[in-house]
């Protein structure tokens, strides 16, 4: 594979690594996956993976982050829709339904504390948790469910902030 030199190529390479890791994770248990098998799967040298991720745990923590963003976006759309739930039981049901349809996310969440966060440095773990809390708050504030209860709805500026 050609060397990624510019930022766009590096971003594409990072995406291909994450996509390959997702594909392998859907087929095999986390414990059976290695950086070597991932490198073979995406057609890169093993050392190249370590240019993008310090450890296997860091890579899978990034996958977890992305899965959480997708899940929370689904939840926000459900809560904000005109037919979205208007009571606590309905919100809980919407959360459970959206989560239940994401088996990869559920598996990653099971690995989060015992495996993924312990395999990265404290700064990476703290950064992940802060980003997660910020995204949950953003999702909650941006939903019509909370704005219909006199809670401040987020402004366009805040909604434009990327996680």
MIMAR-662855 format. One line per 10 residues: their letters; for each residue z, y, x of C-alpha. Coordinates in Angstrom, 1 decimal. Layout:
N
a = Z Y X  ...
This chain:
163
xxxxxxxxxx = 0.0 0.0 0.0  -0.8 3.5 1.2  2.0 5.6 2.6  3.5 8.2 0.2  3.5 11.5 2.0  3.6 14.3 -0.6  6.3 14.8 -3.2  4.0 13.6 -6.1  3.2 10.3 -4.3  6.9 9.8 -3.5
xxxxxxxxxx = 7.8 10.3 -7.1  5.1 7.9 -8.2  6.4 5.3 -5.7  9.9 5.8 -7.0  8.7 5.2 -10.5  6.9 2.1 -9.5  10.0 0.7 -7.9  12.1 1.4 -11.0  9.4 -0.1 -13.2  9.3 -3.2 -11.1
xxxxxxxxxx = 13.1 -3.5 -11.1  13.1 -3.2 -14.9  10.5 -6.0 -15.1  12.4 -8.3 -12.9  15.8 -7.5 -14.5  14.3 -8.5 -17.9  13.4 -11.9 -16.5  16.4 -12.8 -14.3  20.1 -12.2 -14.0  21.2 -9.3 -11.8
xxxxxxxxxx = 22.8 -11.6 -9.3  19.5 -13.4 -8.7  17.6 -10.2 -7.9  17.2 -9.1 -4.3  15.6 -6.1 -2.7  13.3 -8.6 -1.0  12.1 -10.0 -4.3  11.7 -6.5 -5.7  9.7 -5.5 -2.6  7.4 -8.4 -3.1
xxxxxxxxxx = 7.0 -7.7 -6.8  5.9 -4.1 -6.2  3.9 -4.8 -3.1  6.1 -2.8 -0.6  8.0 -3.6 2.5  11.8 -4.2 1.9  12.6 -1.3 4.2  10.5 1.1 2.0  12.8 0.5 -0.9  15.7 1.7 1.2
xxxxxxxxxx = 13.9 5.0 1.7  14.2 5.6 -2.0  17.6 3.9 -2.8  20.5 3.3 -0.5  21.4 0.0 -2.1  20.5 -2.3 -4.9  23.4 -1.0 -7.0  22.1 2.6 -6.6  18.7 1.5 -7.9  20.2 -0.2 -10.9
xxxxxxxxxx = 22.6 2.7 -11.6  19.4 4.8 -11.9  17.9 2.3 -14.3  21.1 2.5 -16.3  20.9 6.3 -16.4  17.3 6.2 -17.7  18.2 3.6 -20.3  21.1 5.8 -21.5  18.8 8.8 -21.8  16.3 6.9 -23.9
xxxxxxxxxx = 19.1 5.5 -26.1  20.8 8.9 -26.6  17.4 10.5 -27.4  16.9 7.8 -30.1  20.3 8.5 -31.5  19.8 12.3 -31.5  16.5 11.9 -33.4  18.1 9.6 -35.9  21.1 11.9 -36.4  18.8 15.0 -36.6
xxxxxxxxxx = 16.3 13.6 -39.0  16.3 14.6 -42.7  17.4 11.1 -43.7  20.0 10.8 -40.9  23.5 9.7 -41.7  25.9 12.2 -43.0  29.2 10.4 -42.7  31.2 8.8 -39.8  30.3 5.2 -40.9  26.6 6.1 -41.0
xxxxxxxxxx = 26.8 7.7 -37.5  28.6 4.6 -36.2  25.9 2.4 -37.7  23.1 4.5 -36.2  24.7 4.2 -32.8  25.1 0.4 -33.1  21.6 -0.1 -34.4  20.1 2.0 -31.6  22.2 0.2 -29.0  21.5 -3.3 -30.4
xxxxxxxxxx = 17.8 -2.8 -30.0  18.2 -2.3 -26.2  19.2 -5.6 -24.6  18.4 -4.2 -21.1  20.8 -1.3 -21.6  23.5 -3.7 -22.9  23.1 -5.9 -19.8  23.2 -2.8 -17.5  26.3 -1.4 -19.2  28.0 -4.8 -18.6
xxxxxxxxxx = 27.4 -4.4 -14.9  28.3 -0.7 -14.7  32.0 -0.7 -13.7  32.5 -4.0 -12.0  29.2 -4.1 -10.0  27.1 -1.0 -10.0  29.7 1.8 -9.5  31.6 -0.3 -6.9  28.4 -0.8 -4.8  27.7 2.9 -4.4
xxxxxxxxxx = 29.6 5.7 -2.7  32.2 7.7 -4.6  29.9 10.7 -4.8  27.1 8.7 -6.5  29.5 7.2 -8.9  31.0 10.6 -9.8  27.6 12.1 -10.2  26.5 9.4 -12.5  29.6 9.8 -14.7  29.3 13.6 -14.9
xxxxxxxxxx = 25.6 13.3 -15.8  26.5 10.8 -18.5  29.3 12.9 -20.0  27.0 16.0 -20.0  24.2 14.1 -21.7  26.5 12.7 -24.4  27.8 16.2 -25.1  24.3 17.6 -25.2  23.2 14.9 -27.6  26.1 15.5 -29.9
xxxxxxxxxx = 25.7 19.2 -30.0  21.9 18.9 -30.6  22.2 16.6 -33.6  21.9 17.9 -37.1  24.9 15.8 -38.0  27.2 18.0 -36.0  25.4 21.3 -36.8  25.8 20.5 -40.5  29.6 20.6 -39.9  29.7 24.1 -38.6
xxxxxxxxxx = 29.6 22.9 -35.0  27.5 25.1 -32.7  24.0 23.9 -32.3  22.5 24.0 -28.8  20.1 26.8 -27.9  16.6 26.2 -26.7  17.7 27.0 -23.2  20.3 24.3 -23.2  17.9 21.8 -24.8  15.4 22.4 -22.0
xxx = 17.9 21.3 -19.3  16.8 18.0 -17.9  19.4 15.3 -17.4
